[in-house]
Amino acid sequence: MALRWPEPIPTLQKEVQQYGWRRVIFMHLDELVTRVTAGIPLAEVRNILRGEPPPRPNPRVKPHTEGFILHIKPSFYHEAVTRIYPTFRLGLLSFYLFLVETITGIFLMIFYTPSPLVAYENMLRILNNVPFGQLMRDIHRLGAEAMVVAVMLHMLRTFFTASYKRPRQFTWATGVILLVFTLFLSFSGYLLPWDQLSYWAVTIGTSMAEATPPPALGRIVNLILRGAPDIGAAGLLRFYLLHVIFLPLLLFFVFFVHYYKVVRHGLSLPPEMEAVGDDTARKVPPEKRVPYIPDIAIQEALWGIGLIAFLVVGAAFFYDAPLEQHADPLNTPLHTTAPWYFLWLQGLLKDPFLLALDRLGLPQPPSTIYNSKVFMGVILPALILLFLLIMPYLDFNISRRYNHRRKALVAGLVGVAAWTLLTYMGTPAFAVTASADVEVMQEFIPLNPDPLFGEGKVRTIPYEQLVPGTYDTRNLQVSADAPKLAQVLEALKRRIERDPHLPEGYAIVRIDQVQADLKRFEIDIRWLQLDEHHQPVRDAQGNPVFQQTKQAIYIHRDGAHE
């Protein structure tokens, strides 16, 4: 058999001579579109844009069989799950937010070094010198908060619509793991700014690991997390690697397992649409099918555009990621809390059980029998997590209908209420107070921004109204040109006079002009000292003794305060 050379590939010039330049452009454009879309030719893209139905055989399903990106996507959905209810698109939004976090996180990584020597300086450079740096950081932080909310709501939606029931028990378990990874992914990034808020919030969070029984294991776990007895360079590096490598990879892997199971069993239909005990999510009649291309794809694109618009507008006009003073291990700020999504754990550590016994006047169990930190900080959260993982296997009710699941729905609502109550208990407003004078200083002139009072009431006074002088709350006389100063001093007077722990208390306020554009604001609180019988303490001359505390801040004309 004679060998034949392959025919030469026609050159562009010969193609133009044979077909004409218009047809050649269309041919090459059609080839490019077909390759990019993994099987949809240009003519079919035009039909999609016109809203025309597909031909038979349908070329719009080729990207699902021949493409890489859409290989895991179903080619059609049941029309019942394409509406807002029952999914509310929370799973899709969670994935989009993860992508946003990845992109903005890579941008921030370029300008960040995980070292206590330069981390805070890097944050200031990102905010002030990097183009769009503040916007990227605000979007990253806002997206992290939104991702936690979206994943939590997604889990609640799955529970209340009973979408965890057979055959989706393992899908639910992977969702619980994704929720845990999401929480710890957000928490691991909390330390990276290396400011007071992040340092002490993470210190509180990691201290709970030390309660892991037995005590020797708790100390080892705490040492592994921090890298040292206290958080420093080793701890910052550990949290950085967890945040940018380890946890994202784990979350990405578990997400694909979760999504594979979702596609494998199909999106569960609304409970009222299925017979009791039936699961017809994968048995979609032809007349109920909604193709992914173009209908669902356009919906998902619109949701993505709306999410990006929400994050950009929110970060540009309404939300500023907090950045406080440089982390100071020697200065513990008042009212420090863990991130809001771990406040329920902080509320557990305040131990509702012991608080109830105290309010009822009952004796507390001895520490040798009941260790509050171990049980409330480690054992009970671990039991809650274990229960969430195995809950679908413990629910033997085969019905998904709401009227057949009254007990489960009530239990879910009780759980949400308990979480809300524990979250409130974790805030500084519940069961944790410093001395009365410290609380007053924190409310009016905190040295660090406070979770309860922000930057304090004094910093709300316009610079021009800080009239130098000495003011006594027992006889206030403030210039009529300083109404805001008068308002704050009146509030200070009322706050001291109504506090039972400051008997006969009053304040001396001094405002000094220390430099051309810099003023010093000092509050000097004095109150009557009482003995153990709540009687005034007197000196040798018989005069009542007053206790005293002072605190001062400096306010610049150009200071960026509320």
JOHUCOR-V784879 format. One record per pair of residues at least 24 apart in sequence whose ideal C-beta (glycine too) atoms are under 8 Angstrom apart, sorted by sequence separation. I is the first residue (numbers start at 1). GAP is how many residues later the second one is. D is the distance in whole Angstrom. If there is no record, write none. Layout:
i=<I:I>
gap=<GAP:GAP>
d=<D:D>
This chain:
i=<38:39:155:349:427:428:460:461:503:504:524:525:38:108:206:351:427:502:503:524:525:37:39:501:524:39:151:152:203:349:461:503:523:38:39:108:151:203:348:349:460:522:523:38:107:108:202:206:348:496:522:523:37:38:458:522:38:151:457:492:496:521:38:104:108:199:345:348:474:520:521:104:202:348:473:520:521:148:457:472:473:520:521:104:105:147:148:457:472:473:519:520:104:345:472:473:518:519:202:471:472:518:148:470:471:518:100:101:104:147:470:471:517:518:100:191:470:471:514:517:144:145:469:470:517:101:144:194:469:100:101:468:191:192:444:467:468:144:191:466:468:97:101:192:444:191:192:444:97:98:97:189:188:192:444:468:440:443:94:97:466:188:189:188:440:466:94:440:463:93:94:184:185:188:440:90:94:90:185:440:90:91:184:185:436:458:90:88:436:437:181:185:435:436:90:88:181:182:87:123:181:352:86:123:123:119:120:178:181:352:119:120:347:348:86:119:120:344:347:350:178:347:350:355:445:86:177:178:345:347:349:114:116:344:347:348:445:343:344:346:347:444:112:174:178:343:346:350:343:345:350:344:350:441:174:175:340:343:347:440:174:342:343:441:440:171:174:94:338:437:337:466:171:337:437:170:171:337:436:463:168:335:463:171:334:459:463:458:459:463:168:335:456:458:167:231:230:168:334:459:460:459:460:459:334:447:163:162:445:447:455:161:335:445:455:334:441:445:454:161:162:161:437:441:438:167:334:437:166:333:334:337:333:335:336:116:334:335:116:119:331:333:335:115:116:115:277:114:115:276:277:114:276:325:276:324:114:197:276:324:114:274:114:195:197:322:195:196:199:276:195:196:198:199:271:272:193:195:196:199:271:272:195:196:271:194:195:196:200:204:268:194:200:204:205:204:205:109:196:201:197:200:201:196:201:205:208:105:201:105:197:208:204:102:190:187:98:186:186:187:98:183:183:95:211:213:211:212:211:146:208:213:211:212:213:211:143:142:208:208:91:139:142:139:142:139:135:138:142:138:141:142:87:135:141:135:138:140:86:138:86:138:72:86:137:85:86:81:72:81:72:78:81:74:78:80:152:73:77:80:72:78:74:80:148:127:124:123:78:180:78:120:77:96:100:120:76:80:82:92:96:100:79:176:78:79:93:97:78:79:92:96:100:116:77:78:176:177:76:77:82:176:76:82:89:93:76:77:75:76:173:75:82:173:74:75:73:77:172:173:172:70:169:168:169:166:164:165:64:164:61:63:165:60:164:61:166:58:60:165:60:165:54:162:163:162:161:162:48:48:162:160:160:196:197:40:159:156:156>
gap=<24:24:24:24:24:24:24:24:24:24:24:24:25:25:25:25:25:25:25:25:25:26:26:26:26:27:27:27:27:27:27:27:27:28:28:28:28:28:28:28:28:28:28:29:29:29:29:29:29:29:29:29:30:30:30:30:31:31:31:31:31:31:32:32:32:32:32:32:32:32:32:33:33:33:33:33:33:34:34:34:34:34:34:35:35:35:35:35:35:35:35:35:36:36:36:36:36:36:37:37:37:37:38:38:38:38:39:39:39:39:39:39:39:39:40:40:40:40:40:40:41:41:41:41:41:42:42:42:42:43:43:43:44:44:44:44:44:45:45:45:45:46:46:47:47:48:48:48:49:49:50:50:51:51:51:51:52:52:53:53:53:54:54:55:55:55:56:56:56:57:57:58:58:59:59:60:60:61:62:62:63:63:63:63:63:63:64:65:65:65:66:66:66:66:67:69:69:69:70:70:70:70:71:71:72:73:73:73:73:73:74:74:74:74:75:75:75:75:75:75:76:76:76:76:76:77:77:77:77:77:77:78:78:78:78:78:78:79:79:79:79:79:80:80:80:80:80:80:81:81:81:82:82:82:83:83:83:83:83:83:84:84:84:84:85:87:87:88:88:88:89:89:90:90:90:91:91:91:91:92:93:93:93:94:94:94:94:95:96:96:97:97:97:97:98:98:99:100:100:100:101:102:102:103:104:104:105:106:106:106:106:107:107:107:107:108:108:108:108:109:109:110:110:110:111:112:112:112:113:114:114:114:115:115:115:116:116:116:117:117:117:117:117:118:120:121:121:122:122:122:122:123:123:123:124:124:125:125:125:125:126:126:127:127:127:127:128:128:128:128:129:129:129:129:129:129:130:130:130:130:130:130:131:131:131:132:132:132:132:132:132:133:133:133:133:134:134:135:135:135:136:136:136:137:137:137:137:138:138:139:139:141:142:146:149:152:153:153:155:155:157:158:159:160:160:161:162:162:163:165:165:165:166:166:166:167:168:169:169:170:171:172:172:173:173:176:177:177:177:178:178:179:180:180:180:181:181:181:182:182:183:183:184:184:184:185:185:186:187:187:188:188:188:189:189:189:189:190:190:190:191:191:192:193:193:196:199:200:203:205:206:206:207:207:207:207:208:208:208:208:208:208:209:209:210:210:210:210:211:211:211:211:211:211:212:212:212:212:213:213:213:213:214:214:214:214:215:215:216:216:216:217:217:217:218:218:219:219:219:219:220:222:223:224:224:226:227:227:228:228:230:230:230:231:231:232:232:233:233:233:234:235:237:237:237:238:239:243:245:246:246:249:252:252:252:253:253:256:260>
d=<6:6:6:7:7:5:7:5:6:4:7:5:4:8:7:5:8:4:4:8:8:6:8:8:5:5:7:7:8:6:6:6:7:5:7:6:5:6:4:5:7:6:6:3:5:6:6:8:7:7:7:7:8:8:6:4:8:5:5:7:8:6:7:5:6:7:7:6:5:6:5:8:8:7:5:8:8:6:6:7:5:6:6:5:6:6:7:8:8:8:7:8:4:6:6:7:6:5:7:7:8:7:6:7:4:5:7:6:7:7:7:8:6:8:8:7:5:8:7:4:8:8:8:8:7:5:5:7:6:5:6:5:7:7:7:7:6:7:6:5:5:5:6:7:8:5:6:6:6:6:4:8:5:7:8:7:8:7:6:6:5:4:5:4:6:7:5:6:7:5:5:8:7:6:7:5:6:8:5:8:5:5:6:7:5:6:4:7:4:7:6:6:7:5:6:6:6:7:7:5:4:8:7:7:8:7:7:7:7:7:7:5:8:6:5:4:6:5:4:6:6:6:7:7:6:8:5:6:8:7:8:7:6:4:3:8:6:7:5:8:4:6:7:6:6:4:3:7:8:7:5:6:7:7:5:6:7:3:7:8:4:8:6:7:6:6:7:8:7:5:7:7:4:7:7:6:6:6:8:7:7:4:8:7:8:8:5:7:7:8:5:8:8:8:5:8:6:7:6:8:7:4:6:7:7:8:4:8:6:7:6:7:7:7:6:5:7:5:7:7:6:6:8:5:8:6:7:5:7:8:8:6:4:5:8:6:7:5:5:7:8:8:6:6:6:7:4:5:8:6:7:5:5:6:8:6:8:6:7:6:4:7:8:8:5:7:6:4:4:7:4:5:7:8:4:6:6:6:7:7:5:8:6:6:6:7:6:6:6:6:8:5:6:7:5:5:8:6:7:7:8:4:7:5:5:6:7:8:6:7:8:7:7:7:6:6:7:7:7:7:8:6:7:7:8:5:4:8:5:7:8:7:4:5:8:5:6:6:5:7:8:5:6:7:5:5:8:4:5:8:8:7:6:6:4:6:6:8:7:6:8:5:8:5:5:7:8:4:7:8:7:8:7:6:7:5:8:7:7:6:6:6:7:6:5:7:8:6:7:7:5:5:8:7:8:7:7:7:5:6:5:7:5:7:6:7:7:7:7:5:6:5:7:7:7:7:5:8:4:5:7:5:6:7:6:6:5:7:7:6:5:6:7:8:7:8:6:6:7:8:5:7:4:7:6:8:7:6:7:5:8:7:7:6:8:8:8:8:4:7:8:6:7:8:8:4:7:6:7:5:8:7:6:5:8:7:6:8:7>
